[in-house]
Amino acid sequence: MPQKAGDRIKTDRRDALPLARLARSGDRTAVSVPKVEDDAIRDLTRAREETLSALKDATCRRKAFLRRHDSRSTGQAHGGPAPLRWLSEGVCPTPAQHIVFQAYVRAVTAHTERLQRLAQERHEHVQAWRLHAVVEALQALRGVQCTVAVTMVAARGDLTRCDTPRARMKCLGLIPSAYASGERRQQGSLTQAGKTHARRALVDGAWAYRSPAQVSRHWPLRREKQPKMIQDISWQAHVRLCKRYRPLVARGTQAHIVTVAIARELAGCMWAIATPLPVAA
């Protein structure tokens, strides 16, 4: 709130007057207060993301321990039954090192079980959520499975609160920053506004458009549950985004920059799908 220099008087009445003037002129934007059930789903998605990060850290520590002692499995699959048996039967040179190694193994197992448990509980709570229809509709898009859809809706709530798709992209921090002075105009990196985990989930889903526009085995099962209008939007997005990815990469643009550009358009496709859907109060 702007304040004059030397103004040492602060009361509720004096604070309310400039707020009323800013609201009347349109310089203040309304905020959406999440409901209790919306905040609960958001906590579930954050807990799952934190558990996934902890699992990655624990796995890296376990691998680093094995590399330090030049201990390698003869198998090729890291997550199959054979490497897991090899890890459980692993013997270190000294008892102290064996204790440390088993602690790393138990940490990975605990985080894996917690991740599965949170995913199951999230699935059960989303079924009774008032935004369940929006979550199901967003999964008609390629690369947007349950985790991406729930994270996006839980982070932003009603996706139609933005009037235009560009406003939606702006809320997610997917537009480039700009600096203009006189005749000079320069674009910089992303603004990175909004929720970080929502933007990260959207970029993860956008990596699916690296491949050509083909129909996989699981994607049609998610699309066939939706009305024809949503199926048409998802197919148009599928063809457009897959067709745009390869020319940008062939032009020399780095893959991660192209993926962010695809994620920006994917956010607009989500807005188009969520717009005609009714949202329960």
N, C-alpha and C positions, 0 to 999 in steps of 0.2 A: 504494500500500500504506500503510495507516495506521501512523503511527510516533509513539511517545510523545515528549514534549518532554524534551530533555536526554539522549535515548538515543543514545550515540555509538558503540555496538558494533554492527558489521554483519558477519555471517558467513553462509555458505550455510545452515548448520543453522538459525540464528535466522530467516532469511527463509523457509525451507521450512515451518516450523511454522505461522505464520499462514496461509500459502497452503493448507496441508492442512486447517486448520480452516474456512476459507472455502469450499473445495471440498466438504467434508463437509456444511456447512449449506446448500449450494446457492446461495451468494451469488456464486460465480464461474461464468461461462458458458463453455462450450467454444467454441473457434474452429476454423475449417476452414482448414487449410493447403493452398493450391492446388498442384496437380501441375504439373510442368514444362510439359507441353503446354497446360494451362489458362492458365498465366501467359504462354505464347507467344502464344496467341490474344488475350489481354488487351492485350499490347503492340501487336499489330497494330491492334486497335480504337483504342487511344490514339494511335498514329501516324497513323491515318486522320483522327481528330478534330483533331489538331494541324495536319495538312496542310489540312483544310477551313477551319480558322480562319485559317491563313496565306493561303489563297486569297482569303478574304473581305477580309482586310486589304489584300492586293495589288490587288484589284479596286477597293476604295474609294480607294486612292491614285491609281490610274490615272484613275478618274472625276473625282477632285478636281483632278488636273492639267488635264484637258480642260475642266472648268468654269472654272478660273482663266483659261484662255485663250479662253473662249467658243467652243469648238470642238465642234460637234454633228454627229452623223450624220443623214443624210436618211432612213435606214431606220427601221423601228419595232422589229424584233426585235433584241434586244441580243446574243443568242448565235448568230445565224444566220451563214451564209457572207458575206453582204454587209457587215455591220458589221466582221467580222474582216478582210475585204479592205481596208475603209476604214482600219482601225487600222494595218495593215501598210504602207499607202501614205501614211499621215499625214505631213505636212511641217510643222515648227514654224518660227517666225520666225527663230530663230538656231540655229546648229549645236549649241550647248551644250544648249538646250532639247530639240532633237531627240534627242540622246544620252540625256537623262533619260527622255524619253517611250518610246523603244525599250527602255530598261532596265525600265520598268514593264510594258511589253507582254511582254517575255521572262520576267519574274517570274511573271506570270499564266499564261503558257503552261507554264512549268516546274512550277508547283504543280498545274495541271490534269492534266498527264501523270503526275505522281507520285500524285495521287489515284486516277486510273484504274489505275495499276499496283498500288497497295496494295489496291484493291478486288478486283482479279483474284487477287492472291496470297492474300487473305483467303478468297475463295471456294474456292480449291484446298485450303487447309489445313483449312477447316471440313469438307470432305467426308470427311476421314480422322479427324476429332475424335471422341472418345468420347461427347460430348454432341450429336452431329449430329442424332440423332432428336428431341431436345428443341427444337433450333433449328427444325427442319422443322415440328414440331407447333405451335410458337408462331406461325408464319406463317399459320396458319389463321384467326387473328384479324384483323379489319379494322384497317388502319393499322400493323400489325406486319409489316414486310417484313424482308428479310435483315439490313439494318444494325441495326434496332432489336432484332431477336431475338438476333443475335450479341452485341451490346453488353450486353444484359441478362444473358445466360447467362455471358458471359466475366467480367462484373463480380461476379456473385453465385455462380457455380458451380452446384451443385445447388440448384434452386429449392425443393425439398421439405425443405431443412434447417429451415425455419420450420414450426412445428406448425400454425399457423392463417394464413389470409389476412391478418388484421390485423397479425400479427407480421411478415409480409412487407412490408406497407405501412410499418410502423415502421422496418424496416431500410433502406428506400429514402428515409426522411425525408419522406414524403408526408402525415404526420398533423400536425394543428395543435398547437402548443405550448399549454400550459395553466398558469394560475396560480390557485390556490385557497387562500383563507385565510378561515376561518370560514364565513359564509354567502355570501361573495363568490366567484364563479368567473368567470374571464375567459380566453378563448381568443385566442391570438396567431397569428403567422405560422407557416409550416412549420418543423419542427425542422431540416430539411436535413441529416439524418444520412446516413451511407453514401456511396456513390460518386456524385459529381456528374454524371459523364458518363452513367451509367445512368439517373439521374433525368431528365436533359435529353432523352435518347433516348426515354424513355417518354412524356414530355409532348409531344414532337414527333409521336409516333404517335397520341396522343389527339386531336390536332386533326382527324383524319379523321372523327370522329363529329359534326362540325358539320352535315354534310349529312344528309338523311333516310335512313331505313333502306332503301337500295337496293342492288342487287347490281351491282358493277362488272364489267369484263371480265376483270381479272387475278385478283381475289379468289377466284372459284370454281376457278380452276386450282390455287391453293395448297391449297384445302380438300379437293378431291376425292382427294388423295393420302393423307389421314388416315383413321383408323377412324371409324365412325359416331358413337361416343361423343364424340370430339373435335369432329366437325362439329356435333353438337348443342350442345355448350358454346359453340363460336364463334358459332353463330347466335343463341343466347340472349343472349350478351354483345352481339352486334351490335344486336339489337332493344332491349335494355334501355338501353344507353348512348346510342344515338341518340335514344331516347324521352325520356331524362332531360335531354339537353343543352338542348333548346329551352325547356322550362318554366323552367329556371334562368335562362336569358338573358332570357326574357320577364318574369321577376320583377324584373329590374334588376341582377342580378349581372354583374360585369364578365366579359368573355369569357375572359380568361386565368385567372381564378379558377375558372370553370366547367371549363376544360380540365384544370386540376390536379386537380379533384375527379373528373373522368372518368378521368384517369390513375391515380388511387388505386384506383378500382374495376377498371381494366384490369389492374393488378398482381395483384389477387385472381383475376381470370380466368386469368391466366398460371399462378398457383399451382394452380388447379383442373385445368388442362390438363396440367401437368408432374407432378402427383401420381401418376397411374396408369402413367406411363412408366418402363420399366426404365433404370437408369443404369449404364454399364459402369464397372468399378473402375479 
